[in-house]
Amino acid sequence: MNELSAVQNFAVSVIPILFAITVHEVAHGWAAKRLGDQTAFLLGRLTLNPIKHIDPIGTLLVPGILILAGGFIFGWAKPVPITTSNLRNPKRDMMIVAFAGPFSNLIMALMWAVIMKIGYGLAGDFSWVGVPLIYMAGTGIFINLLLFVLNLLPIPPLDGARIVAGLLPTQFAVKYESIERYGLFIMLGLLISGILASIIFPPVSAMQQMLYQLFGL
């Protein structure tokens, strides 16, 4: 979206980013509820109201600055609380709960592709609607594929680490999850060094191209 100004880029990015982060967290809570843990449901977190999931720094400040700067979009929402002991099969079910978030982003990327297709159909006679939809859908596809790949990285506390921990013997899983207190610093180090982008962008780009080809975009 190089042809858009920073303000226009911000305008078409707000809704896709808020929905991407919100649905991701709701998916975790919904999966947990289905598997026996009512914590998120009882706390009113199984809602698409983004206000319930907003982290002032991770959802608003950091992504907003990065969007306006035209850089790597990075952010997070307030995590949905999960009480692992309430799950019927804690180790297995926690893997399912963890995967539910990234999987929801993959589904949303498909939905945004459909919206982009509609946008192109409207771009002729109804360009005032179609063109903004195309740009918004482009952001929706990208941010959701980005969150899908990013969250599957095996770095605690990302969802990928929860999945890996579920595959490890308990004693190793406990040691592995103890890295979580350093997780944010590891992520920031990878982000600043450019390593994170080199890991994430190739699969995101490949999936984006596959999606465009699938929908004839």
C-alpha positions, -999 to +999 in steps of 0.1 A: +000+000+000+028+024-009+003+046-028-016+054+004-006+081+029+001+072+065-033+084+076-051+065+048-031+034+056-040+037+093-077+042+084-080+010+063-059-010+088-078-003+121-108-026+115-088-056+101-063-055+130-089-051+157-109-080+143-078-102+138-066-098+174-101-100+189-113-131+171-079-147+178-085-143+216-122-153+214-111-185+195-089-195+224-117-189+249-143-207+228-121-237+224-114-238+261-151-236+269-158-265+245-131-285+263-144-278+298-130-245+310-156-218+315-131-191+328-132-168+297-169-172+293-176-163+330-154-133+327-173-120+296-143-125+273-162-146+246-173-114+229-164-098+196-164-064+213-128-054+209-129-032+240-129-063+261-097-075+245-077-043+240-043-040+256-036-002+255+000-007+246+000-039+226-033-033+207-033+005+202+000+022+208+026-002+193+006-012+161-005+024+156+031+037+157+043+009+134+015+015+109+022+053+107+059+045+104+052+021+076+071-007+093+066-042+105+031-045+122+035-061+156+011-061+185-009-082+210-042-082+228-051-089+264-047-127+267-079-147+274-076-164+308-074-202+306-076-224+337-057-255+325-069-277+354-105-273+342-097-289+309-108-325+305-074-336+292-051-306+302-021-315+281-039-324+249-066-298+253-042-270+259-026-278+225-061-275+209-068-242+227-035-228+216-040-238+179-075-223+179-062-188+178-039-190+148-064-212+130-090-184+134-066-161+117-063-185+088-101-186+084-102-148+086-076-145+059-099-165+037-129-144+046-109-112+037-100-127+004-137-131-004-143-095+006-115-084-017-131-103-045-163-084-038-144-052-037-130-058-072-165-065-084-176-031-070-145-011-081-161-002-115-195+014-108-191+017-071-154+026-067-161+047-036-170+014-019-150-011-038-116+005-036-116+010+002-128-026+005-098-038-016-073-020+005-090-030+038-091-067+026-055-066+016-046-055+051-069-082+066-053-109+045-018-098+054-023-092+091-041-125+096-015-146+078+011-127+097-006-136+130-010-172+119+027-176+112+039-155+141+019-172+167+030-206+156+066-198+164+079-220+192+088-191+215+069-189+248+044-175+254+033-177+217+008-204+208+034-225+190+052-229+223+020-242+239+017-267+212+053-278+215+050-281+253+021-304+248+042-327+228+071-328+253+074-351+283+062-331+314+096-325+329+109-311+297+077-291+291+081-274+325+117-263+317+107-252+282+078-231+295+101-214+321+116-195+291+083-175+290+096-148+313+122-140+287+098-143+257+091-106+252+128-098+252+135-126+228+108-114+204+120-078+206+155-089+200+144-108+169+123-079+157+150-053+161+177-075+145+155-082+115+156-119+121+119-121+129+110-105+095+133-130+077+116-159+094+080-147+090+078-129+057+087-158+033+059-181+045+034-152+048+043-141+012+039-176-001+005-181+016-006-147+004+002-155-032-015-189-029-046-172-016-046-146-044-043-173-070-070-194-054-095-165-055-082-150-088-072-118-073 
